[in-house]
Amino acid sequence: MNVSTVKQTQAGAALGERIKSFAVAPALFVSAYLMAIAIASPSYWWLGWITLLPLFHAIRVFRPSIAGLCGGFWGASLYVCSALMGNPSIDTSALSLIGLSLVPALYATLGASLTRHVGFSPYLLALGWIGVEFALQPLGLSTGLLAATQGDGFAIRIVGSFAGYVLVAFLVAYFNAALLSALAEACVPSPARRSPLRGASPLRRFYTLDVVLELRDLLRQAQPRGPPLLVPATLRRGW
């Protein structure tokens, strides 16, 4: 395969990825719309547990630049939907539009880059979402974004009263990412995906608690590696 063929293949792959990103745009807009509904109406608190699925899907399947565009589109759509609903939780200002566009875009870019290195990790993505909550707090979201969707959730209110809205946001984001991971493994089999634990209960297989595996992989990659051992010629002749 010559250089021109390789470039054509790469260009075709990039074009196909852009087409897929445009195809996922309606799902991202619906996701932002449902998020706006959950923030505006406490009776729809359950939407917060599933509304991030399209955003995490973009992080999982797209390269960082395309995932960043998807994150920015999602955030801008959330601003538009909230403004049209007259939701007082989000300020209708240019600063809010910029913040809601840039912060999810940066999160999706970093999340997609991390996914390319360590795989799709619900735990690490949920930790990263805590940064999104802190970054969006000056925009009028005093209780955060995901925690604001749980206004009528009794169990979440109990957790939040002890640990604050940060833990609430972590739990909701983790559930969204873990649900996407479980659905992807069930519907899109891949030889590179992580197989479930043998003998584990169905609940343990559903919630992909990969904290130990991720820490083990990171520690293994951080270990120093020495140069290859040089075998003397006299020993090689004896073999």
Rosetta silent file (secondary structure, phi, psi, omega in degrees, C-alpha in Angstrom):
SEQUENCE: MNVSTVKQTQAGAALGERIKSFAVAPALFVSAYLMAIAIASPSYWWLGWITLLPLFHAIRVFRPSIAGLCGGFWGASLYVCSALMGNPSIDTSALSLIGLSLVPALYATLGASLTRHVGFSPYLLALGWIGVEFALQPLGLSTGLLAATQGDGFAIRIVGSFAGYVLVAFLVAYFNAALLSALAEACVPSPARRSPLRGASPLRRFYTLDVVLELRDLLRQAQPRGPPLLVPATLRRGW
SCORE:     score description
SCORE:     0.000 S_00000001
   1 L     0.000  120.804 -177.960    0.000    0.000    0.000 S_00000001
   2 L   -80.535  177.996 -175.657    1.577    3.274   -1.151 S_00000001
   3 H   -66.811  -40.026 -179.174    1.491    6.636    0.596 S_00000001
   4 H   -63.770  -37.753  178.350   -1.342    8.033   -1.535 S_00000001
   5 H   -66.347  -40.189  178.393   -3.546    5.044   -0.743 S_00000001
   6 H   -63.556  -42.377  179.216   -2.868    5.440    2.968 S_00000001
   7 H   -64.686  -39.799  178.063   -3.760    9.149    2.804 S_00000001
   8 H   -64.460  -39.920  178.290   -6.961    8.383    0.916 S_00000001
   9 H   -64.073  -43.219  178.687   -7.893    5.758    3.501 S_00000001
  10 H   -65.170  -40.042  178.224   -7.253    8.182    6.353 S_00000001
  11 H   -65.242  -39.094  177.109   -9.240   10.919    4.623 S_00000001
  12 H   -65.302  -38.742  177.883  -12.128    8.519    4.071 S_00000001
  13 H   -65.994  -40.959  178.279  -12.063    7.470    7.710 S_00000001
  14 H   -64.338  -40.086  178.409  -12.054   11.107    8.851 S_00000001
  15 H   -65.090  -41.569  177.788  -14.979   11.893    6.537 S_00000001
  16 H   -63.414  -35.093  178.722  -16.903    8.912    7.838 S_00000001
  17 H   -68.773  -37.464  177.855  -16.290   10.039   11.407 S_00000001
  18 H   -65.929  -40.165  178.997  -17.604   13.519   10.608 S_00000001
  19 H   -62.915  -41.265  178.111  -20.726   12.019    9.031 S_00000001
  20 H   -64.692  -36.331  178.543  -21.280    9.903   12.141 S_00000001
  21 H   -65.851  -36.683  175.719  -20.856   12.978   14.339 S_00000001
  22 H   -68.176  -33.471 -179.877  -23.569   14.777   12.345 S_00000001
  23 H   -68.860  -31.098 -179.289  -25.766   11.695   12.700 S_00000001
  24 H   -84.526   -7.492 -179.137  -25.401   11.740   16.499 S_00000001
  25 H   -58.143  -44.312  177.196  -26.262   15.468   16.651 S_00000001
  26 H   -60.022  -38.054  178.459  -30.041   14.868   17.008 S_00000001
  27 H   -65.521  -38.464  177.531  -29.400   12.504   19.912 S_00000001
  28 H   -65.162  -39.634  179.112  -27.189   15.116   21.575 S_00000001
  29 H   -66.225  -43.152  177.552  -29.881   17.771   21.153 S_00000001
  30 H   -62.520  -38.843  177.676  -32.549   15.479   22.624 S_00000001
  31 H   -60.669  -45.248  178.540  -30.170   14.704   25.490 S_00000001
  32 H   -65.055  -38.053  178.686  -29.714   18.423   26.224 S_00000001
  33 H   -63.505  -42.743  178.015  -33.473   18.968   25.973 S_00000001
  34 H   -67.261  -35.441  175.942  -34.157   16.206   28.500 S_00000001
  35 H   -62.971  -42.787  178.396  -31.492   17.627   30.778 S_00000001
  36 H   -62.812  -38.640  177.854  -33.206   21.027   30.649 S_00000001
  37 H   -65.048  -43.396 -178.742  -36.546   19.390   31.495 S_00000001
  38 H   -64.082  -34.962  178.578  -35.026   17.523   34.452 S_00000001
  39 H   -72.402  -38.877 -175.706  -33.525   20.758   35.807 S_00000001
  40 H   -77.081  -31.338 -174.946  -36.735   22.740   35.359 S_00000001
  41 L  -124.785  113.767 -179.680  -39.131   20.121   36.725 S_00000001
  42 H   -61.608  -22.561 -177.945  -38.297   18.060   39.853 S_00000001
  43 H   -70.646  -15.065  178.877  -40.859   15.428   38.861 S_00000001
  44 H  -105.207   37.051 -177.984  -38.592   14.357   35.981 S_00000001
  45 H   -61.406  -28.467 -175.772  -35.561   13.649   38.181 S_00000001
  46 H   -68.315  -19.030  178.565  -35.126   10.195   36.628 S_00000001
  47 H   -64.527  -28.366 -179.913  -34.100   11.755   33.303 S_00000001
  48 H   -61.803  -24.684 -177.700  -30.775   12.739   34.840 S_00000001
  49 H   -79.185  -10.696 -177.838  -29.793    9.065   35.072 S_00000001
  50 L  -130.481   -7.454 -170.005  -29.963    8.511   31.294 S_00000001
  51 L   -74.194  -16.902 -179.190  -29.618   11.898   29.630 S_00000001
  52 L   -89.767    2.900 -176.760  -25.813   11.797   29.302 S_00000001
  53 H   -58.596  -46.830  179.215  -25.755    8.613   27.219 S_00000001
  54 H   -62.489  -37.104  179.112  -25.292   10.362   23.808 S_00000001
  55 H   -66.077  -43.555  177.586  -22.475   12.532   25.176 S_00000001
  56 H   -68.950  -29.887  175.084  -20.635    9.546   26.622 S_00000001
  57 H   -63.895  -42.039  177.437  -21.222    7.688   23.360 S_00000001
  58 H   -62.781  -39.969  177.526  -19.428   10.482   21.489 S_00000001
  59 H   -64.004  -35.441 -175.207  -16.556   10.272   23.981 S_00000001
  60 H   -75.315  -37.008 -169.396  -16.382    6.520   23.512 S_00000001
  61 H  -107.634  -20.149 -175.310  -16.411    6.267   19.707 S_00000001
  62 L  -101.589  156.823  173.289  -14.993    9.556   18.339 S_00000001
  63 L   -72.326  163.946 -170.861  -11.490   10.951   18.353 S_00000001
  64 H   -54.737  -40.095 -176.890  -10.882   13.886   20.729 S_00000001
  65 H   -65.942  -43.340  179.627  -11.456   16.690   18.208 S_00000001
  66 H   -70.469  -39.408  177.327  -14.827   15.351   17.017 S_00000001
  67 H   -62.422  -36.198  177.112  -15.857   14.462   20.575 S_00000001
  68 H   -63.930  -39.983  175.900  -15.055   18.042   21.597 S_00000001
  69 H   -62.889  -40.166  178.218  -17.360   19.383   18.900 S_00000001
  70 H   -64.012  -40.954  178.243  -20.098   17.062   20.140 S_00000001
  71 H   -64.729  -39.769  177.362  -19.590   18.279   23.696 S_00000001
  72 H   -66.022  -39.363  177.260  -19.776   21.916   22.616 S_00000001
  73 H   -64.743  -39.250  178.541  -22.935   21.261   20.616 S_00000001
  74 H   -63.365  -45.376 -179.980  -24.491   19.506   23.600 S_00000001
  75 H   -65.430  -41.410  177.957  -23.713   22.391   25.922 S_00000001
  76 H   -65.014  -37.724  177.856  -24.991   25.024   23.485 S_00000001
  77 H   -65.017  -37.385  177.579  -28.180   23.004   22.997 S_00000001
  78 H   -63.384  -40.233  178.608  -28.651   22.869   26.768 S_00000001
  79 H   -64.120  -46.023 -178.612  -28.371   26.658   26.940 S_00000001
  80 H   -62.368  -46.124 -178.831  -30.889   27.167   24.113 S_00000001
  81 H   -64.335  -40.723  179.141  -33.400   24.720   25.599 S_00000001
  82 H   -66.251  -39.191  179.159  -33.086   26.234   29.073 S_00000001
  83 H   -65.704  -40.847  179.612  -33.505   29.757   27.691 S_00000001
  84 H   -67.255  -31.982  178.093  -36.615   28.769   25.731 S_00000001
  85 H   -80.041  -11.216 -176.008  -38.105   27.147   28.829 S_00000001
  86 L    69.646   35.178 -177.338  -37.352   30.222   30.926 S_00000001
  87 L   -74.992  117.414 -178.448  -35.377   28.151   33.394 S_00000001
  88 L   -74.548   -9.360 -177.854  -33.997   30.505   36.090 S_00000001
  89 L   -69.008  -24.925 -179.128  -31.318   27.998   37.140 S_00000001
  90 L  -118.661  125.630  179.969  -29.125   28.990   34.174 S_00000001
  91 L   -65.801  135.368  176.782  -28.386   32.638   33.437 S_00000001
  92 L   -90.979   77.291 -179.354  -29.423   33.755   29.963 S_00000001
  93 L  -138.663  166.682  178.778  -26.264   35.661   29.161 S_00000001
  94 H   -64.084  -34.656  178.320  -23.410   35.466   26.698 S_00000001
  95 H   -64.322  -38.562  177.679  -21.125   34.240   29.469 S_00000001
  96 H   -66.197  -41.310  178.449  -23.447   31.325   30.176 S_00000001
  97 H   -62.033  -44.091  179.655  -23.579   30.395   26.497 S_00000001
  98 H   -65.370  -44.450 -178.915  -19.792   30.452   26.247 S_00000001
  99 H   -65.109  -43.735  179.907  -19.349   28.494   29.467 S_00000001
 100 H   -69.834  -16.822  176.609  -21.941   25.852   28.630 S_00000001
 101 H   -90.551  -43.990 -174.047  -20.309   25.389   25.232 S_00000001
 102 H   -76.963  -40.422 -175.907  -16.632   25.380   26.182 S_00000001
 103 H   -64.863  -50.932  175.309  -16.736   23.366   29.405 S_00000001
 104 H   -63.424  -31.332  177.622  -18.509   20.270   27.947 S_00000001
 105 H   -64.438  -44.756  178.052  -16.341   20.591   24.827 S_00000001
 106 H   -65.506  -40.644  178.924  -13.175   20.481   26.922 S_00000001
 107 H   -62.502  -44.845 -179.561  -14.545   17.619   29.002 S_00000001
 108 H   -66.796  -36.855  178.432  -15.437   15.570   25.931 S_00000001
 109 H   -63.847  -49.117  179.373  -12.044   16.247   24.339 S_00000001
 110 H   -66.907  -37.167  178.704  -10.131   15.143   27.432 S_00000001
 111 H   -65.070  -41.099  178.015  -12.486   12.216   27.983 S_00000001
 112 H   -67.486  -37.794  176.930  -12.017   10.942   24.435 S_00000001
 113 H   -64.843  -41.588  177.306   -8.236   11.338   24.743 S_00000001
 114 H   -64.820  -38.433  178.817   -8.259    9.400   28.007 S_00000001
 115 H   -62.431  -35.193  179.447  -10.431    6.711   26.424 S_00000001
 116 H   -68.345  -21.535 -176.733   -7.854    6.253   23.662 S_00000001
 117 H   -98.240  -42.575 -174.312   -5.176    5.554   26.271 S_00000001
 118 H  -118.093   -1.042 -176.632   -6.844    3.528   29.039 S_00000001
 119 L    92.199  171.504 -178.679  -10.172    2.513   27.507 S_00000001
 120 L   -76.116  110.523 -175.811  -13.684    3.658   28.329 S_00000001
 121 L  -116.584  106.680  176.460  -13.724    4.001   32.113 S_00000001
 122 H   -57.204  -36.254 -178.419  -17.002    5.051   33.790 S_00000001
 123 H   -65.227  -47.880 -178.798  -15.156    5.693   37.034 S_00000001
 124 H   -68.670  -36.105  177.871  -12.594    8.094   35.553 S_00000001
 125 H   -67.821  -36.719  176.816  -15.209    9.885   33.460 S_00000001
 126 H   -67.074  -37.341  174.965  -17.403   10.365   36.533 S_00000001
 127 H   -62.977  -42.419  178.761  -14.428   11.815   38.396 S_00000001
 128 H   -64.075  -30.065 -179.681  -13.799   14.176   35.497 S_00000001
 129 H   -66.525  -23.795  175.898  -17.424   15.304   35.569 S_00000001
 130 H   -59.810  -37.837  175.617  -16.817   16.765   39.031 S_00000001
 131 H   -63.110  -35.852  176.528  -14.603   19.330   37.300 S_00000001
 132 H   -62.489  -42.648 -179.593  -17.504   20.179   34.975 S_00000001
 133 H   -61.477  -44.280  179.172  -19.731   20.828   37.978 S_00000001
 134 H   -66.234  -38.208 -178.185  -17.203   23.206   39.563 S_00000001
 135 H   -69.842  -31.011 -178.758  -16.590   25.018   36.277 S_00000001
 136 H   -89.257   -6.766 -177.266  -20.316   25.584   35.664 S_00000001
 137 H   -60.489  -39.025  179.336  -21.117   26.711   39.206 S_00000001
 138 H   -66.206   -9.805 -177.101  -20.488   30.447   38.485 S_00000001
 139 H   -85.503    9.433  179.736  -23.179   30.348   35.760 S_00000001
 140 L   108.119   -6.157  179.482  -25.980   30.262   38.325 S_00000001
 141 L   -89.135   80.640 -176.072  -25.950   26.523   39.010 S_00000001
 142 L   -67.077  -27.998  178.368  -25.321   26.753   42.742 S_00000001
 143 L  -105.180   15.728  178.089  -26.112   23.055   43.227 S_00000001
 144 L    86.226  179.225 -177.480  -24.397   21.878   40.067 S_00000001
 145 L   -90.063  -57.769 -178.752  -25.795   20.504   36.829 S_00000001
 146 L   -71.138  -36.155  177.945  -26.526   16.836   37.491 S_00000001
 147 H   -65.437  -29.417  178.426  -27.433   17.424   41.123 S_00000001
 148 H   -68.327  -21.067  177.820  -29.988   20.001   39.955 S_00000001
 149 H   -79.151  -10.099 -174.338  -31.781   17.234   38.048 S_00000001
 150 H  -106.343   35.667 -176.726  -32.334   15.298   41.289 S_00000001
 151 L   -65.003  -24.386 -177.873  -34.586   17.810   43.038 S_00000001
 152 L  -114.327   14.610  179.150  -37.277   15.196   43.775 S_00000001
 153 L   -91.753  110.143 -173.920  -35.031   12.204   44.426 S_00000001
 154 H   -64.074  -46.758 -178.952  -35.344   11.280   48.090 S_00000001
 155 H   -63.605  -40.685 -179.476  -32.348    8.923   48.200 S_00000001
 156 H   -68.139  -34.286  177.775  -30.155   11.374   46.342 S_00000001
 157 H   -64.801  -35.329  177.646  -31.194   14.177   48.686 S_00000001
 158 H   -66.359  -45.726  178.299  -30.064   12.040   51.623 S_00000001
 159 H   -61.922  -43.378 -177.442  -26.689   11.384   49.998 S_00000001
 160 H   -65.765  -31.474 -179.301  -26.348   15.023   49.047 S_00000001
 161 H   -67.373  -24.792  179.026  -27.070   16.226   52.555 S_00000001
 162 H   -94.780  -38.357 -171.965  -24.020   14.341   53.789 S_00000001
 163 H  -114.530   -6.341  179.679  -21.570   14.628   50.913 S_00000001
 164 L    86.567  172.051 -175.321  -22.799   17.600   48.898 S_00000001
 165 H   -70.963  -14.423  179.630  -23.839   17.874   45.292 S_00000001
 166 H   -64.859  -45.031  178.552  -20.379   16.728   44.115 S_00000001
 167 H   -66.741  -35.988  177.192  -21.047   13.146   45.179 S_00000001
 168 H   -60.865  -47.599  179.338  -24.526   13.342   43.656 S_00000001
 169 H   -61.933  -39.952  178.640  -23.049   14.436   40.331 S_00000001
 170 H   -61.309  -45.434 -178.201  -20.434   11.652   40.528 S_00000001
 171 H   -64.364  -43.994 -178.581  -23.088    8.979   41.131 S_00000001
 172 H   -68.081  -42.534  179.004  -25.348   10.159   38.312 S_00000001
 173 H   -65.176  -40.014  179.235  -22.466   10.545   35.850 S_00000001
 174 H   -64.174  -41.208  179.389  -21.079    7.138   36.800 S_00000001
 175 H   -62.819  -42.778  178.298  -24.449    5.478   36.280 S_00000001
 176 H   -59.825  -48.053 -178.013  -24.777    7.060   32.824 S_00000001
 177 H   -68.129  -39.989  178.460  -21.302    5.942   31.754 S_00000001
 178 H   -66.471  -37.899  177.653  -21.664    2.457   33.264 S_00000001
 179 H   -64.319  -42.847  177.504  -25.035    2.008   31.568 S_00000001
 180 H   -63.028  -41.871  179.347  -23.536    2.995   28.200 S_00000001
 181 H   -62.063  -42.070  179.143  -20.626    0.616   28.751 S_00000001
 182 H   -66.349  -41.709  179.119  -22.996   -2.246   29.563 S_00000001
 183 H   -66.023  -39.992 -179.799  -25.188   -1.510   26.543 S_00000001
 184 H   -65.493  -40.329  179.300  -22.173   -1.255   24.238 S_00000001
 185 H   -69.878  -29.235 -179.657  -20.784   -4.580   25.414 S_00000001
 186 H   -81.036  -35.179 -172.992  -24.179   -6.232   25.003 S_00000001
 187 H  -101.620  -26.735 -177.147  -25.060   -4.765   21.590 S_00000001
 188 L  -125.091   83.925 -179.192  -21.699   -4.139   19.908 S_00000001
 189 L   -66.962  141.006 -179.866  -19.384   -7.092   20.587 S_00000001
 190 L  -142.742  141.104  178.900  -15.708   -6.350   20.087 S_00000001
 191 L   -67.494  -18.465 -177.158  -12.629   -8.548   20.592 S_00000001
 192 L   -91.751   -6.894 -176.277  -10.914   -5.668   22.399 S_00000001
 193 L   -76.883  159.761 -179.448  -13.606   -5.071   24.990 S_00000001
 194 L   -78.992  125.978 -179.524  -13.269   -6.208   28.552 S_00000001
 195 L   -79.986  148.821 -179.531  -15.118   -9.467   29.226 S_00000001
 196 L   -67.303  159.423 -179.796  -17.269   -9.698   32.382 S_00000001
 197 L   -68.517  133.561  178.363  -16.010  -11.496   35.433 S_00000001
 198 L   -73.699  137.375  179.090  -16.726  -15.205   35.426 S_00000001
 199 L    78.628    0.056 -179.610  -18.896  -16.367   38.260 S_00000001
 200 L   -80.081  157.267  179.215  -19.862  -12.805   39.186 S_00000001
 201 L   -70.015  157.658  177.711  -23.421  -11.888   40.010 S_00000001
 202 H   -58.281  -34.237  179.253  -25.570  -10.165   37.331 S_00000001
 203 H   -65.887  -40.731  178.989  -25.499   -6.948   39.375 S_00000001
 204 H   -68.315  -34.071  177.879  -21.695   -6.941   39.432 S_00000001
 205 H   -70.261  -32.920 -177.943  -21.562   -7.596   35.691 S_00000001
 206 H   -71.663  -47.457  179.171  -23.949   -4.733   34.993 S_00000001
 207 L   -88.880  105.101 -175.150  -22.052   -2.133   37.047 S_00000001
 208 L   -79.054   83.458  179.449  -18.562   -2.179   35.552 S_00000001
 209 L   -81.498   89.826 -173.453  -16.559   -1.284   38.650 S_00000001
 210 L  -105.309   28.314 -177.587  -13.172   -1.053   36.977 S_00000001
 211 H   -63.762  -48.319 -176.652  -11.388    1.092   39.567 S_00000001
 212 H   -64.128  -41.654 -179.866   -8.889   -1.605   40.546 S_00000001
 213 H   -64.023  -42.091  179.860   -8.183   -2.543   36.941 S_00000001
 214 H   -65.008  -44.422  178.737   -7.563    1.058   35.918 S_00000001
 215 H   -63.217  -39.183  178.977   -5.223    1.699   38.846 S_00000001
 216 H   -63.710  -42.928  179.457   -3.361   -1.514   38.109 S_00000001
 217 H   -65.308  -41.033  179.856   -2.919   -0.564   34.438 S_00000001
 218 H   -65.508  -40.726  178.116   -1.736    2.946   35.337 S_00000001
 219 H   -66.746  -36.941  179.834    0.776    1.598   37.846 S_00000001
 220 H   -66.248  -40.033  178.506    1.988   -0.986   35.361 S_00000001
 221 H   -69.112  -26.663 -177.998    2.539    1.679   32.695 S_00000001
 222 H   -83.106  -11.057 -179.006    4.413    3.855   35.194 S_00000001
 223 L   -69.017  136.984  179.748    6.915    1.159   36.116 S_00000001
 224 L   -68.865  145.125 -179.980   10.434    1.785   34.724 S_00000001
 225 L  -118.255  126.648  179.871   11.589   -0.556   32.015 S_00000001
 226 L   -84.613  169.194  178.856   15.251   -1.456   31.634 S_00000001
 227 L   -68.996  157.942  179.452   17.103   -2.124   28.377 S_00000001
 228 L   -64.419  145.325  179.871   16.977   -5.653   26.929 S_00000001
 229 L   -72.245  135.685  177.979   19.520   -8.078   28.286 S_00000001
 230 L   -95.734  119.503 -179.255   22.451   -8.814   25.967 S_00000001
 231 L   -88.056  126.909  179.080   23.281  -12.499   25.864 S_00000001
 232 L   -57.901  153.181 -178.689   26.987  -13.227   25.345 S_00000001
 233 H   -64.693  -32.760 -178.829   27.909  -14.949   22.122 S_00000001
 234 H   -65.377  -37.883  178.777   29.404  -17.912   24.013 S_00000001
 235 H   -70.968  -37.549 -179.823   26.072  -18.647   25.661 S_00000001
 236 H   -63.800  -34.305  178.677   24.177  -18.291   22.376 S_00000001
 237 H   -67.185  -34.282  179.424   26.450  -20.927   20.790 S_00000001
 238 H   -68.366  -26.852  177.975   25.673  -23.293   23.637 S_00000001
 239 L   -73.896    0.000    0.000   21.924  -22.900   22.968 S_00000001
